[in-house]
Amino acid sequence: MVEVSEKNKIFRYLVWGLVGAGIVILINTWFLKLEPLPPSSPFQPTQIREIDFEILKTQELKEILPFEEIPFPEEIGRENPFEPY
């Protein structure tokens, strides 16, 4: 009998949560209508800029960019590690 009331309580909270979420969605869509961005928004690209790759060839970046190549370790161990000595 205790399990039935617990299930009803959980179901009741879920229903109230869904009703609350529905009300919030309705308020957002009906009352708080967001206007679209104007065409002259800074988020829309007005001109295409080219990337200057010459900056990557400067001496300062040449000192920073290349990392030392790490060699793979030599093979260590036996061919069959389960074979007794």
N, CA, C and O atoms as CSV, one atom per row, in Angstrom:
chain,resi,resn,atom,element,x,y,z
A,1,MET,N,N,0.811,-1.182,0.000
A,1,MET,CA,C,0.000,0.000,0.000
A,1,MET,C,C,0.864,1.260,0.000
A,1,MET,O,O,0.482,2.276,-0.580
A,2,VAL,N,N,2.027,1.195,0.648
A,2,VAL,CA,C,2.921,2.339,0.693
A,2,VAL,C,C,3.465,2.622,-0.698
A,2,VAL,O,O,3.648,3.781,-1.068
A,3,GLU,N,N,3.727,1.573,-1.472
A,3,GLU,CA,C,4.288,1.739,-2.808
A,3,GLU,C,C,3.320,2.484,-3.720
A,3,GLU,O,O,3.752,3.281,-4.552
A,4,VAL,N,N,2.044,2.244,-3.581
A,4,VAL,CA,C,1.052,2.890,-4.436
A,4,VAL,C,C,1.036,4.390,-4.178
A,4,VAL,O,O,0.970,5.173,-5.125
A,5,SER,N,N,1.094,4.803,-2.926
A,5,SER,CA,C,1.070,6.229,-2.632
A,5,SER,C,C,2.369,6.905,-3.092
A,5,SER,O,O,2.346,8.059,-3.518
A,6,GLU,N,N,3.503,6.189,-3.008
A,6,GLU,CA,C,4.762,6.740,-3.492
A,6,GLU,C,C,4.711,6.925,-5.010
A,6,GLU,O,O,5.177,7.938,-5.529
A,7,LYS,N,N,4.147,5.948,-5.716
A,7,LYS,CA,C,4.024,6.067,-7.170
A,7,LYS,C,C,3.097,7.221,-7.526
A,7,LYS,O,O,3.360,7.959,-8.476
A,8,ASN,N,N,2.013,7.381,-6.769
A,8,ASN,CA,C,1.099,8.489,-7.034
A,8,ASN,C,C,1.779,9.827,-6.780
A,8,ASN,O,O,1.550,10.791,-7.511
A,9,LYS,N,N,2.610,9.888,-5.751
A,9,LYS,CA,C,3.311,11.135,-5.437
A,9,LYS,C,C,4.282,11.488,-6.562
A,9,LYS,O,O,4.348,12.641,-6.988
A,10,ILE,N,N,5.033,10.499,-7.042
A,10,ILE,CA,C,5.980,10.729,-8.135
A,10,ILE,C,C,5.234,11.152,-9.393
A,10,ILE,O,O,5.647,12.082,-10.086
A,11,PHE,N,N,4.130,10.462,-9.682
A,11,PHE,CA,C,3.336,10.794,-10.862
A,11,PHE,C,C,2.781,12.209,-10.748
A,11,PHE,O,O,2.775,12.948,-11.733
A,12,ARG,N,N,2.324,12.590,-9.580
A,12,ARG,CA,C,1.769,13.916,-9.367
A,12,ARG,C,C,2.845,14.981,-9.599
A,12,ARG,O,O,2.575,15.994,-10.244
A,13,TYR,N,N,4.076,14.763,-9.077
A,13,TYR,CA,C,5.160,15.719,-9.287
A,13,TYR,C,C,5.555,15.812,-10.763
A,13,TYR,O,O,5.848,16.898,-11.264
A,14,LEU,N,N,5.560,14.686,-11.444
A,14,LEU,CA,C,5.883,14.701,-12.873
A,14,LEU,C,C,4.852,15.488,-13.663
A,14,LEU,O,O,5.205,16.270,-14.546
A,15,VAL,N,N,3.576,15.285,-13.348
A,15,VAL,CA,C,2.518,16.002,-14.051
A,15,VAL,C,C,2.641,17.499,-13.795
A,15,VAL,O,O,2.543,18.293,-14.731
A,16,TRP,N,N,2.855,17.900,-12.530
A,16,TRP,CA,C,2.993,19.315,-12.219
A,16,TRP,C,C,4.233,19.921,-12.887
A,16,TRP,O,O,4.219,21.078,-13.307
A,17,GLY,N,N,5.282,19.141,-12.977
A,17,GLY,CA,C,6.483,19.617,-13.665
A,17,GLY,C,C,6.239,19.841,-15.145
A,17,GLY,O,O,6.679,20.843,-15.709
A,18,LEU,N,N,5.534,18.902,-15.777
A,18,LEU,CA,C,5.226,19.064,-17.201
A,18,LEU,C,C,4.285,20.233,-17.439
A,18,LEU,O,O,4.446,20.972,-18.410
A,19,VAL,N,N,3.303,20.404,-16.559
A,19,VAL,CA,C,2.386,21.537,-16.693
A,19,VAL,C,C,3.158,22.840,-16.530
A,19,VAL,O,O,2.941,23.784,-17.290
A,20,GLY,N,N,4.048,22.904,-15.559
A,20,GLY,CA,C,4.853,24.110,-15.352
A,20,GLY,C,C,5.751,24.404,-16.548
A,20,GLY,O,O,5.874,25.554,-16.968
A,21,ALA,N,N,6.376,23.366,-17.093
A,21,ALA,CA,C,7.234,23.563,-18.259
A,21,ALA,C,C,6.410,24.036,-19.452
A,21,ALA,O,O,6.862,24.885,-20.221
A,22,GLY,N,N,5.211,23.496,-19.611
A,22,GLY,CA,C,4.335,23.930,-20.703
A,22,GLY,C,C,3.936,25.385,-20.557
A,22,GLY,O,O,3.899,26.122,-21.543
A,23,ILE,N,N,3.636,25.807,-19.331
A,23,ILE,CA,C,3.267,27.205,-19.094
A,23,ILE,C,C,4.442,28.131,-19.403
A,23,ILE,O,O,4.255,29.188,-20.006
A,24,VAL,N,N,5.641,27.744,-18.998
A,24,VAL,CA,C,6.829,28.558,-19.283
A,24,VAL,C,C,7.049,28.667,-20.786
A,24,VAL,O,O,7.371,29.745,-21.285
A,25,ILE,N,N,6.881,27.577,-21.507
A,25,ILE,CA,C,7.061,27.602,-22.962
A,25,ILE,C,C,6.011,28.491,-23.607
A,25,ILE,O,O,6.329,29.262,-24.513
A,26,LEU,N,N,4.769,28.397,-23.157
A,26,LEU,CA,C,3.716,29.245,-23.721
A,26,LEU,C,C,3.977,30.724,-23.439
A,26,LEU,O,O,3.776,31.564,-24.316
A,27,ILE,N,N,4.412,31.044,-22.248
A,27,ILE,CA,C,4.714,32.443,-21.930
A,27,ILE,C,C,5.843,32.950,-22.817
A,27,ILE,O,O,5.782,34.072,-23.319
A,28,ASN,N,N,6.869,32.133,-23.013
A,28,ASN,CA,C,7.986,32.553,-23.859
A,28,ASN,C,C,7.566,32.756,-25.307
A,28,ASN,O,O,8.045,33.682,-25.961
A,29,THR,N,N,6.685,31.915,-25.814
A,29,THR,CA,C,6.320,32.026,-27.229
A,29,THR,C,C,5.281,33.103,-27.472
A,29,THR,O,O,5.318,33.736,-28.528
A,30,TRP,N,N,4.358,33.346,-26.554
A,30,TRP,CA,C,3.286,34.309,-26.789
A,30,TRP,C,C,3.623,35.706,-26.302
A,30,TRP,O,O,3.408,36.677,-27.027
A,31,PHE,N,N,4.141,35.827,-25.103
A,31,PHE,CA,C,4.316,37.142,-24.501
A,31,PHE,C,C,5.715,37.705,-24.679
A,31,PHE,O,O,5.873,38.920,-24.796
A,32,LEU,N,N,6.701,36.882,-24.701
A,32,LEU,CA,C,8.085,37.353,-24.802
A,32,LEU,C,C,8.641,37.055,-26.188
A,32,LEU,O,O,9.697,36.435,-26.319
A,33,LYS,N,N,7.942,37.489,-27.206
A,33,LYS,CA,C,8.376,37.205,-28.576
A,33,LYS,C,C,9.687,37.924,-28.848
A,33,LYS,O,O,9.779,39.143,-28.704
A,34,LEU,N,N,10.686,37.170,-29.237
A,34,LEU,CA,C,11.983,37.747,-29.555
A,34,LEU,C,C,11.978,38.195,-31.004
A,34,LEU,O,O,11.531,37.465,-31.888
A,35,GLU,N,N,12.479,39.403,-31.244
A,35,GLU,CA,C,12.545,39.914,-32.597
A,35,GLU,C,C,13.804,39.378,-33.278
A,35,GLU,O,O,14.845,39.232,-32.638
A,36,PRO,N,N,13.707,39.089,-34.559
A,36,PRO,CA,C,14.914,38.622,-35.256
A,36,PRO,C,C,15.938,39.746,-35.363
A,36,PRO,O,O,15.593,40.926,-35.305
A,37,LEU,N,N,17.176,39.368,-35.518
A,37,LEU,CA,C,18.246,40.349,-35.627
A,37,LEU,C,C,18.080,41.172,-36.900
A,37,LEU,O,O,17.683,40.634,-37.933
A,38,PRO,N,N,18.375,42.452,-36.842
A,38,PRO,CA,C,18.282,43.276,-38.051
A,38,PRO,C,C,19.351,42.872,-39.059
A,38,PRO,O,O,20.361,42.271,-38.691
A,39,PRO,N,N,19.132,43.202,-40.329
A,39,PRO,CA,C,20.099,42.779,-41.361
A,39,PRO,C,C,21.486,43.366,-41.178
A,39,PRO,O,O,22.459,42.771,-41.641
A,40,SER,N,N,21.616,44.515,-40.520
A,40,SER,CA,C,22.931,45.121,-40.344
A,40,SER,C,C,23.572,44.699,-39.024
A,40,SER,O,O,24.330,45.461,-38.424
A,41,SER,N,N,23.270,43.496,-38.581
A,41,SER,CA,C,23.806,43.000,-37.329
A,41,SER,C,C,25.300,42.719,-37.457
A,41,SER,O,O,25.757,42.321,-38.529
A,42,PRO,N,N,26.069,42.916,-36.391
A,42,PRO,CA,C,27.502,42.613,-36.476
A,42,PRO,C,C,27.777,41.116,-36.575
A,42,PRO,O,O,28.911,40.714,-36.836
A,43,PHE,N,N,26.770,40.298,-36.374
A,43,PHE,CA,C,26.973,38.857,-36.437
A,43,PHE,C,C,26.906,38.335,-37.863
A,43,PHE,O,O,27.302,37.199,-38.126
A,44,GLN,N,N,26.420,39.134,-38.765
A,44,GLN,CA,C,26.374,38.721,-40.156
A,44,GLN,C,C,27.579,39.317,-40.873
A,44,GLN,O,O,27.827,40.517,-40.756
A,45,PRO,N,N,28.324,38.515,-41.604
A,45,PRO,CA,C,29.523,39.039,-42.265
A,45,PRO,C,C,29.147,40.001,-43.386
A,45,PRO,O,O,28.332,39.674,-44.248
A,46,THR,N,N,29.742,41.177,-43.366
A,46,THR,CA,C,29.473,42.155,-44.410
A,46,THR,C,C,30.535,42.094,-45.494
A,46,THR,O,O,30.260,42.400,-46.654
A,47,GLN,N,N,31.740,41.701,-45.125
A,47,GLN,CA,C,32.795,41.576,-46.119
A,47,GLN,C,C,33.650,40.361,-45.788
A,47,GLN,O,O,33.783,39.973,-44.627
A,48,ILE,N,N,34.209,39.788,-46.798
A,48,ILE,CA,C,35.050,38.603,-46.606
A,48,ILE,C,C,36.490,39.081,-46.471
A,48,ILE,O,O,37.009,39.790,-47.333
A,49,ARG,N,N,37.117,38.682,-45.384
A,49,ARG,CA,C,38.504,39.061,-45.143
A,49,ARG,C,C,39.394,37.872,-45.460
A,49,ARG,O,O,39.033,36.722,-45.212
A,50,GLU,N,N,40.556,38.168,-46.010
A,50,GLU,CA,C,41.489,37.102,-46.327
A,50,GLU,C,C,42.442,36.925,-45.143
A,50,GLU,O,O,42.764,37.884,-44.442
A,51,ILE,N,N,42.876,35.714,-44.937
A,51,ILE,CA,C,43.783,35.398,-43.835
A,51,ILE,C,C,45.218,35.608,-44.307
A,51,ILE,O,O,45.606,35.144,-45.379
A,52,ASP,N,N,45.990,36.307,-43.500
A,52,ASP,CA,C,47.387,36.563,-43.825
A,52,ASP,C,C,48.242,35.462,-43.200
A,52,ASP,O,O,48.468,35.451,-41.990
A,53,PHE,N,N,48.711,34.544,-44.032
A,53,PHE,CA,C,49.513,33.426,-43.547
A,53,PHE,C,C,50.991,33.794,-43.407
A,53,PHE,O,O,51.777,32.984,-42.916
A,54,GLU,N,N,51.379,34.985,-43.824
A,54,GLU,CA,C,52.769,35.416,-43.705
A,54,GLU,C,C,53.171,35.582,-42.241
A,54,GLU,O,O,54.352,35.493,-41.907
A,55,ILE,N,N,52.202,35.822,-41.377
A,55,ILE,CA,C,52.499,35.978,-39.946
A,55,ILE,C,C,53.076,34.683,-39.382
A,55,ILE,O,O,53.898,34.717,-38.466
A,56,LEU,N,N,52.652,33.552,-39.919
A,56,LEU,CA,C,53.138,32.264,-39.417
A,56,LEU,C,C,54.599,32.006,-39.775
A,56,LEU,O,O,55.227,31.108,-39.215
A,57,LYS,N,N,55.143,32.795,-40.709
A,57,LYS,CA,C,56.524,32.584,-41.139
A,57,LYS,C,C,57.514,33.458,-40.386
A,57,LYS,O,O,58.699,33.450,-40.722
A,58,THR,N,N,57.082,34.205,-39.391
A,58,THR,CA,C,57.994,35.064,-38.644
A,58,THR,C,C,58.911,34.229,-37.756
A,58,THR,O,O,58.601,33.086,-37.417
A,59,GLN,N,N,60.045,34.821,-37.386
A,59,GLN,CA,C,61.047,34.103,-36.600
A,59,GLN,C,C,60.541,33.760,-35.198
A,59,GLN,O,O,60.869,32.699,-34.667
A,60,GLU,N,N,59.748,34.645,-34.598
A,60,GLU,CA,C,59.234,34.386,-33.250
A,60,GLU,C,C,58.365,33.126,-33.225
A,60,GLU,O,O,58.470,32.305,-32.314
A,61,LEU,N,N,57.527,32.990,-34.216
A,61,LEU,CA,C,56.660,31.810,-34.255
A,61,LEU,C,C,57.417,30.551,-34.653
A,61,LEU,O,O,57.048,29.448,-34.248
A,62,LYS,N,N,58.463,30.708,-35.438
A,62,LYS,CA,C,59.251,29.534,-35.805
A,62,LYS,C,C,59.932,28.937,-34.580
A,62,LYS,O,O,60.142,27.727,-34.510
A,63,GLU,N,N,60.280,29.796,-33.605
A,63,GLU,CA,C,60.903,29.293,-32.387
A,63,GLU,C,C,59.881,28.590,-31.496
A,63,GLU,O,O,60.235,27.680,-30.747
A,64,ILE,N,N,58.638,29.000,-31.571
A,64,ILE,CA,C,57.610,28.450,-30.688
A,64,ILE,C,C,56.962,27.192,-31.271
A,64,ILE,O,O,56.741,26.216,-30.554
A,65,LEU,N,N,56.663,27.215,-32.552
A,65,LEU,CA,C,55.822,26.176,-33.139
A,65,LEU,C,C,56.420,24.774,-33.166
A,65,LEU,O,O,55.749,23.844,-32.716
A,66,PRO,N,N,57.640,24.559,-33.666
A,66,PRO,CA,C,58.069,23.167,-33.791
A,66,PRO,C,C,58.399,22.544,-32.438
A,66,PRO,O,O,59.182,23.086,-31.658
A,67,PHE,N,N,57.795,21.416,-32.185
A,67,PHE,CA,C,58.087,20.664,-30.976
A,67,PHE,C,C,59.080,19.563,-31.307
A,67,PHE,O,O,59.182,19.115,-32.450
A,68,GLU,N,N,59.790,19.148,-30.310
A,68,GLU,CA,C,60.736,18.068,-30.495
A,68,GLU,C,C,59.972,16.785,-30.762
A,68,GLU,O,O,59.012,16.471,-30.057
A,69,GLU,N,N,60.383,16.059,-31.755
A,69,GLU,CA,C,59.676,14.829,-32.072
A,69,GLU,C,C,60.073,13.761,-31.059
A,69,GLU,O,O,61.256,13.507,-30.836
A,70,ILE,N,N,59.082,13.154,-30.462
A,70,ILE,CA,C,59.339,12.134,-29.439
A,70,ILE,C,C,59.423,10.778,-30.133
A,70,ILE,O,O,58.478,10.365,-30.805
A,71,PRO,N,N,60.559,10.079,-29.974
A,71,PRO,CA,C,60.680,8.773,-30.639
A,71,PRO,C,C,59.852,7.718,-29.908
A,71,PRO,O,O,59.626,7.794,-28.700
A,72,PHE,N,N,59.414,6.740,-30.682
A,72,PHE,CA,C,58.690,5.632,-30.080
A,72,PHE,C,C,59.646,4.804,-29.228
A,72,PHE,O,O,60.824,4.684,-29.564
A,73,PRO,N,N,59.160,4.236,-28.141
A,73,PRO,CA,C,60.062,3.436,-27.303
A,73,PRO,C,C,60.486,2.157,-28.017
A,73,PRO,O,O,59.774,1.623,-28.867
A,74,GLU,N,N,61.683,1.684,-27.637
A,74,GLU,CA,C,62.167,0.437,-28.217
A,74,GLU,C,C,61.315,-0.711,-27.687
A,74,GLU,O,O,60.648,-0.594,-26.659
A,75,GLU,N,N,61.357,-1.804,-28.405
A,75,GLU,CA,C,60.580,-2.958,-27.949
A,75,GLU,C,C,61.195,-3.505,-26.678
A,75,GLU,O,O,62.390,-3.796,-26.630
A,76,ILE,N,N,60.391,-3.639,-25.672
A,76,ILE,CA,C,60.853,-4.143,-24.387
A,76,ILE,C,C,60.026,-5.381,-24.071
A,76,ILE,O,O,58.822,-5.422,-24.325
A,77,GLY,N,N,60.668,-6.359,-23.529
A,77,GLY,CA,C,59.949,-7.544,-23.126
A,77,GLY,C,C,60.212,-8.720,-24.041
A,77,GLY,O,O,61.006,-8.642,-24.979
A,78,ARG,N,N,59.535,-9.794,-23.750
A,78,ARG,CA,C,59.724,-11.019,-24.513
A,78,ARG,C,C,58.629,-11.164,-25.557
A,78,ARG,O,O,57.601,-10.490,-25.495
A,79,GLU,N,N,58.861,-12.048,-26.514
A,79,GLU,CA,C,57.845,-12.294,-27.537
A,79,GLU,C,C,56.598,-12.857,-26.924
A,79,GLU,O,O,55.495,-12.398,-27.222
A,80,ASN,N,N,56.753,-13.855,-26.064
A,80,ASN,CA,C,55.618,-14.474,-25.407
A,80,ASN,C,C,55.792,-14.278,-23.901
A,80,ASN,O,O,56.583,-14.989,-23.282
A,81,PRO,N,N,55.079,-13.342,-23.304
A,81,PRO,CA,C,55.287,-13.069,-21.883
A,81,PRO,C,C,54.759,-14.186,-20.985
A,81,PRO,O,O,55.090,-14.215,-19.800
A,82,PHE,N,N,53.961,-15.092,-21.504
A,82,PHE,CA,C,53.390,-16.163,-20.687
A,82,PHE,C,C,54.293,-17.394,-20.654
A,82,PHE,O,O,54.024,-18.337,-19.909
A,83,GLU,N,N,55.359,-17.394,-21.453
A,83,GLU,CA,C,56.279,-18.535,-21.490
A,83,GLU,C,C,57.209,-18.460,-20.274
A,83,GLU,O,O,57.753,-17.393,-19.991
A,84,PRO,N,N,57.400,-19.557,-19.559
A,84,PRO,CA,C,58.289,-19.511,-18.400
A,84,PRO,C,C,59.741,-19.291,-18.818
A,84,PRO,O,O,60.105,-19.576,-19.958
A,85,TYR,N,N,60.586,-18.777,-17.889
A,85,TYR,CA,C,61.998,-18.530,-18.182
A,85,TYR,C,C,62.735,-19.756,-18.530
A,85,TYR,O,O,63.935,-19.700,-18.801
